[in-house]
Amino acid sequence: MRTQLSISVTALAVLALAACGTESGSGSASGSGSVQPDVPVTGVHWSVDSVTVDGRRTVAPADAHVEITDEGRAQGSYGCNHFGADVEVEGDTITVRPAEMTEMACEEKVQNFEDTLRAALTGRLTAKLTDGRLTLTTQKGDLVALTSQPSPPLVGTKWSVNSLISGETAQSLPAGTENKAHLTFGKDGSVRGSLGCNRFTSTAEISEDSITFGRLASTRKLCEGPEMDLERKLVESLKGTVTYELDHRSLTLTRADGEGFAAVVADTSGAK
């Protein structure tokens, strides 16, 4: 397993795509051989759908994504760890430099996918856009498939807790508690979900950048040690007023002391 590394995930970035399309020749920018972008790719949240290596397709975790900027930088996640790299774009060819990344310990299945995606997103890639779908092809013929997605709303979305926050350090959940804790904010000012073992309900007054929680009520089922450890941390983060940050498919709740948790949009379909 990877060791944890204290690092600000918001400071990391990777990948830029200024133009891509079908190149029919080597003419000038105004000629028939120019490379024309099919759809805008900057300012778009690209969700990683899958990676295909040696003909074997692997579906991506729910939070694997790339967000592209006009400045030639973007922020992204391999599915658990965030990453960043420099790129060069020429026509429909993208050269991605070796990436830096956080080193948070991840579930084994997700960690294996991260290693595969990181290897595929390095070196010279050919980009193709079709109906909002972006395909990156390596020189070996391996494929990274991505889809543009709109930002989900805070209210009404099921958020799955995927890490704990302490200052600028993100740490993985206690072993055996992955994909168990979640919460959903209701339009009626309620919030309900699971603490990893027991279910809970409360009220949530949402403002521009903070949420004030009311008294939390929960079931009283006896839980295993790791589940109780997670439950205690989540209960503390669901008290009083906390700061929240909504970054497309990611949600972070932070108390005044810097403690809190992060969550991603839950996969309710059973597949990405």
C-alpha beads as a LAMMPS data file, in Angstrom:
LAMMPS data file: protein, C-alpha beads

272 atoms
271 bonds

1 atom types
1 bond types

-500.0 500.0 xlo xhi
-500.0 500.0 ylo yhi
-500.0 500.0 zlo zhi

Masses

1 110.0

Atoms # bond

1 1 1 0.000 0.000 0.000
2 1 1 1.121 3.547 -0.551
3 1 1 2.079 5.695 2.426
4 1 1 0.196 8.894 3.137
5 1 1 1.638 12.220 1.997
6 1 1 0.588 15.620 3.342
7 1 1 -0.235 17.634 0.275
8 1 1 -2.871 20.131 -0.861
9 1 1 -4.924 18.377 -3.495
10 1 1 -6.191 21.715 -4.800
11 1 1 -2.633 22.689 -5.730
12 1 1 -2.247 19.783 -8.136
13 1 1 -3.110 19.872 -11.822
14 1 1 -2.709 17.918 -15.050
15 1 1 -3.502 17.927 -18.748
16 1 1 -4.534 20.599 -21.236
17 1 1 -6.099 20.283 -24.648
18 1 1 -6.216 23.348 -26.853
19 1 1 -7.409 21.783 -30.096
20 1 1 -7.967 18.399 -31.608
21 1 1 -9.793 16.740 -34.445
22 1 1 -9.080 14.971 -37.713
23 1 1 -5.939 16.070 -39.516
24 1 1 -6.237 15.747 -43.278
25 1 1 -2.965 17.293 -44.296
26 1 1 -0.166 19.684 -43.411
27 1 1 -1.703 22.916 -44.681
28 1 1 -1.857 26.255 -42.903
29 1 1 -4.276 27.084 -40.059
30 1 1 -6.752 28.492 -42.577
31 1 1 -6.370 25.722 -45.140
32 1 1 -8.050 22.387 -45.609
33 1 1 -5.311 20.652 -43.624
34 1 1 -5.933 22.571 -40.381
35 1 1 -6.863 20.790 -37.181
36 1 1 -10.329 21.888 -36.060
37 1 1 -11.741 21.270 -32.556
38 1 1 -14.998 19.307 -32.670
39 1 1 -16.309 20.612 -29.343
40 1 1 -14.881 22.937 -26.658
41 1 1 -12.677 20.943 -24.292
42 1 1 -11.438 23.613 -21.875
43 1 1 -13.587 24.499 -18.896
44 1 1 -15.118 21.021 -19.089
45 1 1 -15.146 18.319 -16.437
46 1 1 -14.022 15.108 -18.167
47 1 1 -15.017 11.970 -16.301
48 1 1 -12.789 8.972 -17.005
49 1 1 -15.011 6.114 -18.168
50 1 1 -12.443 3.391 -18.724
51 1 1 -8.899 2.455 -19.719
52 1 1 -8.187 -0.259 -22.286
53 1 1 -4.713 -1.823 -22.182
54 1 1 -3.708 -4.720 -24.459
55 1 1 -7.374 -5.137 -25.392
56 1 1 -8.552 -5.429 -21.780
57 1 1 -11.020 -2.727 -20.710
58 1 1 -11.152 -1.642 -17.059
59 1 1 -13.996 0.560 -15.808
60 1 1 -12.875 3.622 -13.856
61 1 1 -13.761 4.453 -10.220
62 1 1 -16.491 7.072 -9.761
63 1 1 -14.132 9.983 -9.032
64 1 1 -11.567 9.496 -11.819
65 1 1 -11.590 12.738 -13.812
66 1 1 -9.678 15.519 -15.547
67 1 1 -10.645 19.205 -15.484
68 1 1 -9.041 21.187 -18.300
69 1 1 -8.159 24.899 -18.181
70 1 1 -7.406 27.530 -20.805
71 1 1 -3.946 28.055 -19.269
72 1 1 -2.727 24.607 -20.285
73 1 1 -3.229 23.118 -16.839
74 1 1 -5.967 21.153 -15.158
75 1 1 -6.719 19.209 -11.968
76 1 1 -7.539 15.576 -11.912
77 1 1 -7.956 12.382 -9.943
78 1 1 -6.909 8.848 -10.802
79 1 1 -9.881 7.671 -8.740
80 1 1 -8.373 8.076 -5.266
81 1 1 -5.184 10.130 -5.546
82 1 1 -4.986 13.510 -7.266
83 1 1 -2.307 14.134 -9.863
84 1 1 -0.619 16.801 -11.955
85 1 1 1.654 17.086 -15.000
86 1 1 2.845 19.435 -17.733
87 1 1 1.689 18.885 -21.301
88 1 1 2.454 20.045 -24.826
89 1 1 -0.247 20.161 -27.499
90 1 1 0.380 20.109 -31.250
91 1 1 -2.646 19.496 -33.459
92 1 1 -4.343 16.374 -32.172
93 1 1 -1.182 15.121 -30.439
94 1 1 -0.755 15.642 -26.690
95 1 1 2.536 14.951 -24.946
96 1 1 2.031 14.429 -21.216
97 1 1 5.068 14.742 -18.965
98 1 1 5.548 12.347 -16.011
99 1 1 2.940 13.200 -13.395
100 1 1 3.245 14.063 -9.725
101 1 1 0.531 12.731 -7.436
102 1 1 -0.597 12.459 -3.852
103 1 1 0.299 9.204 -2.110
104 1 1 -2.801 8.361 -0.124
105 1 1 -3.338 4.682 0.617
106 1 1 -6.243 3.405 -1.499
107 1 1 -8.397 0.330 -1.792
108 1 1 -6.421 -2.311 -3.722
109 1 1 -8.794 -2.418 -6.696
110 1 1 -8.699 1.378 -7.059
111 1 1 -4.924 1.454 -6.613
112 1 1 -4.506 -1.042 -9.453
113 1 1 -6.660 1.125 -11.705
114 1 1 -4.649 4.219 -10.746
115 1 1 -1.423 2.533 -11.816
116 1 1 -3.001 1.603 -15.157
117 1 1 -4.409 5.087 -15.810
118 1 1 -1.184 6.812 -14.795
119 1 1 0.816 4.709 -17.261
120 1 1 -1.692 5.402 -20.053
121 1 1 -1.684 9.184 -19.413
122 1 1 2.048 9.546 -20.008
123 1 1 3.893 10.308 -23.230
124 1 1 2.462 11.046 -26.696
125 1 1 -1.312 10.656 -26.989
126 1 1 -3.636 11.128 -29.952
127 1 1 -6.905 12.891 -29.079
128 1 1 -10.273 12.422 -30.756
129 1 1 -13.574 14.101 -29.876
130 1 1 -16.919 12.607 -30.834
131 1 1 -20.256 13.854 -29.477
132 1 1 -18.878 14.973 -26.142
133 1 1 -16.697 11.891 -25.744
134 1 1 -12.917 12.240 -25.668
135 1 1 -10.650 9.319 -26.543
136 1 1 -6.902 9.435 -25.893
137 1 1 -4.825 6.792 -27.685
138 1 1 -1.281 5.900 -26.690
139 1 1 1.441 4.993 -29.182
140 1 1 0.888 1.333 -28.193
141 1 1 -2.796 1.595 -29.069
142 1 1 -4.108 1.642 -25.502
143 1 1 -7.169 3.837 -24.924
144 1 1 -8.429 6.245 -22.252
145 1 1 -12.135 7.018 -22.693
146 1 1 -13.613 10.166 -21.123
147 1 1 -17.028 11.842 -21.161
148 1 1 -17.978 15.457 -20.433
149 1 1 -20.363 15.713 -17.490
150 1 1 -22.384 18.568 -15.961
151 1 1 -21.859 19.481 -12.317
152 1 1 -24.286 17.726 -9.955
153 1 1 -26.183 19.836 -7.380
154 1 1 -25.352 19.705 -3.665
155 1 1 -28.988 19.053 -2.751
156 1 1 -30.539 15.809 -3.949
157 1 1 -27.232 14.107 -4.805
158 1 1 -26.096 11.053 -2.863
159 1 1 -22.552 11.754 -1.614
160 1 1 -20.330 8.774 -0.728
161 1 1 -17.642 9.487 1.896
162 1 1 -14.248 8.469 0.491
163 1 1 -11.602 10.090 2.708
164 1 1 -10.976 11.936 5.956
165 1 1 -9.477 15.425 6.042
166 1 1 -7.046 16.873 8.584
167 1 1 -5.813 20.299 7.547
168 1 1 -4.371 19.839 4.074
169 1 1 -3.876 16.100 4.509
170 1 1 -6.308 13.563 3.075
171 1 1 -6.243 10.041 4.482
172 1 1 -8.043 6.894 3.439
173 1 1 -10.981 5.517 5.417
174 1 1 -10.410 2.820 8.054
175 1 1 -9.977 -0.587 6.439
176 1 1 -13.274 -2.280 5.704
177 1 1 -15.398 0.885 5.782
178 1 1 -15.037 1.893 2.140
179 1 1 -18.300 2.720 0.300
180 1 1 -20.385 2.439 3.482
181 1 1 -20.833 6.035 4.666
182 1 1 -22.940 8.457 2.645
183 1 1 -25.270 11.448 2.981
184 1 1 -27.975 13.206 0.977
185 1 1 -29.256 16.741 1.509
186 1 1 -33.001 17.133 0.999
187 1 1 -34.895 20.087 -0.449
188 1 1 -36.821 20.279 2.836
189 1 1 -33.659 21.234 4.777
190 1 1 -32.940 17.723 5.998
191 1 1 -29.860 15.546 5.686
192 1 1 -29.837 11.775 6.062
193 1 1 -27.631 8.816 5.284
194 1 1 -25.250 6.321 6.863
195 1 1 -22.309 6.877 9.195
196 1 1 -20.729 3.650 7.974
197 1 1 -22.781 1.429 10.270
198 1 1 -25.674 3.354 11.811
199 1 1 -28.118 5.457 9.817
200 1 1 -28.671 9.101 10.765
201 1 1 -30.946 12.079 10.183
202 1 1 -30.501 15.760 10.950
203 1 1 -31.296 19.222 9.641
204 1 1 -28.969 21.232 7.404
205 1 1 -29.174 24.982 6.832
206 1 1 -27.127 25.629 3.689
207 1 1 -25.638 29.030 2.879
208 1 1 -23.188 30.105 0.164
209 1 1 -20.130 28.403 1.684
210 1 1 -21.232 26.852 4.980
211 1 1 -23.706 24.336 6.382
212 1 1 -25.188 24.499 9.881
213 1 1 -26.290 21.101 11.145
214 1 1 -28.949 20.563 13.778
215 1 1 -29.191 17.805 16.373
216 1 1 -28.173 14.463 14.876
217 1 1 -30.314 11.376 15.513
218 1 1 -29.073 7.895 14.638
219 1 1 -29.788 4.210 15.080
220 1 1 -27.864 2.405 17.822
221 1 1 -26.571 -0.736 16.183
222 1 1 -23.327 -2.178 17.582
223 1 1 -20.538 -1.843 15.025
224 1 1 -17.028 -3.204 14.429
225 1 1 -13.994 -1.213 15.611
226 1 1 -13.107 0.474 12.270
227 1 1 -16.764 1.329 11.631
228 1 1 -17.062 2.981 15.030
229 1 1 -13.828 4.903 14.450
230 1 1 -15.239 6.288 11.196
231 1 1 -18.627 6.952 12.772
232 1 1 -17.156 9.029 15.594
233 1 1 -15.191 11.189 13.142
234 1 1 -18.213 11.756 10.920
235 1 1 -20.467 12.641 13.860
236 1 1 -18.004 15.332 14.926
237 1 1 -18.000 16.731 11.382
238 1 1 -21.801 16.870 11.286
239 1 1 -22.127 19.171 14.296
240 1 1 -22.714 22.914 14.231
241 1 1 -21.455 25.052 11.364
242 1 1 -18.905 23.676 8.895
243 1 1 -17.407 25.036 5.680
244 1 1 -18.172 23.167 2.492
245 1 1 -16.544 23.171 -0.944
246 1 1 -18.302 21.707 -3.962
247 1 1 -15.889 20.858 -6.767
248 1 1 -17.960 19.224 -9.483
249 1 1 -18.321 15.583 -8.364
250 1 1 -16.437 16.126 -5.088
251 1 1 -17.700 17.572 -1.800
252 1 1 -15.548 18.557 1.191
253 1 1 -16.878 19.446 4.658
254 1 1 -14.389 21.077 7.054
255 1 1 -14.747 22.202 10.667
256 1 1 -13.060 25.328 12.039
257 1 1 -10.197 23.155 13.385
258 1 1 -9.448 21.796 9.895
259 1 1 -10.909 18.341 10.528
260 1 1 -13.565 16.917 8.221
261 1 1 -14.219 14.551 5.354
262 1 1 -14.494 14.397 1.575
263 1 1 -17.122 12.654 -0.511
264 1 1 -17.840 11.953 -4.163
265 1 1 -21.007 11.349 -6.143
266 1 1 -22.158 7.849 -5.275
267 1 1 -22.455 5.304 -8.047
268 1 1 -26.081 4.252 -7.643
269 1 1 -26.225 2.175 -10.805
270 1 1 -23.831 -0.559 -9.730
271 1 1 -21.442 0.411 -12.568
272 1 1 -19.744 3.573 -13.605

Bonds

1 1 1 2
2 1 2 3
3 1 3 4
4 1 4 5
5 1 5 6
6 1 6 7
7 1 7 8
8 1 8 9
9 1 9 10
10 1 10 11
11 1 11 12
12 1 12 13
13 1 13 14
14 1 14 15
15 1 15 16
16 1 16 17
17 1 17 18
18 1 18 19
19 1 19 20
20 1 20 21
21 1 21 22
22 1 22 23
23 1 23 24
24 1 24 25
25 1 25 26
26 1 26 27
27 1 27 28
28 1 28 29
29 1 29 30
30 1 30 31
31 1 31 32
32 1 32 33
33 1 33 34
34 1 34 35
35 1 35 36
36 1 36 37
37 1 37 38
38 1 38 39
39 1 39 40
40 1 40 41
41 1 41 42
42 1 42 43
43 1 43 44
44 1 44 45
45 1 45 46
46 1 46 47
47 1 47 48
48 1 48 49
49 1 49 50
50 1 50 51
51 1 51 52
52 1 52 53
53 1 53 54
54 1 54 55
55 1 55 56
56 1 56 57
57 1 57 58
58 1 58 59
59 1 59 60
60 1 60 61
61 1 61 62
62 1 62 63
63 1 63 64
64 1 64 65
65 1 65 66
66 1 66 67
67 1 67 68
68 1 68 69
69 1 69 70
70 1 70 71
71 1 71 72
72 1 72 73
73 1 73 74
74 1 74 75
75 1 75 76
76 1 76 77
77 1 77 78
78 1 78 79
79 1 79 80
80 1 80 81
81 1 81 82
82 1 82 83
83 1 83 84
84 1 84 85
85 1 85 86
86 1 86 87
87 1 87 88
88 1 88 89
89 1 89 90
90 1 90 91
91 1 91 92
92 1 92 93
93 1 93 94
94 1 94 95
95 1 95 96
96 1 96 97
97 1 97 98
98 1 98 99
99 1 99 100
100 1 100 101
101 1 101 102
102 1 102 103
103 1 103 104
104 1 104 105
105 1 105 106
106 1 106 107
107 1 107 108
108 1 108 109
109 1 109 110
110 1 110 111
111 1 111 112
112 1 112 113
113 1 113 114
114 1 114 115
115 1 115 116
116 1 116 117
117 1 117 118
118 1 118 119
119 1 119 120
120 1 120 121
121 1 121 122
122 1 122 123
123 1 123 124
124 1 124 125
125 1 125 126
126 1 126 127
127 1 127 128
128 1 128 129
129 1 129 130
130 1 130 131
131 1 131 132
132 1 132 133
133 1 133 134
134 1 134 135
135 1 135 136
136 1 136 137
137 1 137 138
138 1 138 139
139 1 139 140
140 1 140 141
141 1 141 142
142 1 142 143
143 1 143 144
144 1 144 145
145 1 145 146
146 1 146 147
147 1 147 148
148 1 148 149
149 1 149 150
150 1 150 151
151 1 151 152
152 1 152 153
153 1 153 154
154 1 154 155
155 1 155 156
156 1 156 157
157 1 157 158
158 1 158 159
159 1 159 160
160 1 160 161
161 1 161 162
162 1 162 163
163 1 163 164
164 1 164 165
165 1 165 166
166 1 166 167
167 1 167 168
168 1 168 169
169 1 169 170
170 1 170 171
171 1 171 172
172 1 172 173
173 1 173 174
174 1 174 175
175 1 175 176
176 1 176 177
177 1 177 178
178 1 178 179
179 1 179 180
180 1 180 181
181 1 181 182
182 1 182 183
183 1 183 184
184 1 184 185
185 1 185 186
186 1 186 187
187 1 187 188
188 1 188 189
189 1 189 190
190 1 190 191
191 1 191 192
192 1 192 193
193 1 193 194
194 1 194 195
195 1 195 196
196 1 196 197
197 1 197 198
198 1 198 199
199 1 199 200
200 1 200 201
201 1 201 202
202 1 202 203
203 1 203 204
204 1 204 205
205 1 205 206
206 1 206 207
207 1 207 208
208 1 208 209
209 1 209 210
210 1 210 211
211 1 211 212
212 1 212 213
213 1 213 214
214 1 214 215
215 1 215 216
216 1 216 217
217 1 217 218
218 1 218 219
219 1 219 220
220 1 220 221
221 1 221 222
222 1 222 223
223 1 223 224
224 1 224 225
225 1 225 226
226 1 226 227
227 1 227 228
228 1 228 229
229 1 229 230
230 1 230 231
231 1 231 232
232 1 232 233
233 1 233 234
234 1 234 235
235 1 235 236
236 1 236 237
237 1 237 238
238 1 238 239
239 1 239 240
240 1 240 241
241 1 241 242
242 1 242 243
243 1 243 244
244 1 244 245
245 1 245 246
246 1 246 247
247 1 247 248
248 1 248 249
249 1 249 250
250 1 250 251
251 1 251 252
252 1 252 253
253 1 253 254
254 1 254 255
255 1 255 256
256 1 256 257
257 1 257 258
258 1 258 259
259 1 259 260
260 1 260 261
261 1 261 262
262 1 262 263
263 1 263 264
264 1 264 265
265 1 265 266
266 1 266 267
267 1 267 268
268 1 268 269
269 1 269 270
270 1 270 271
271 1 271 272
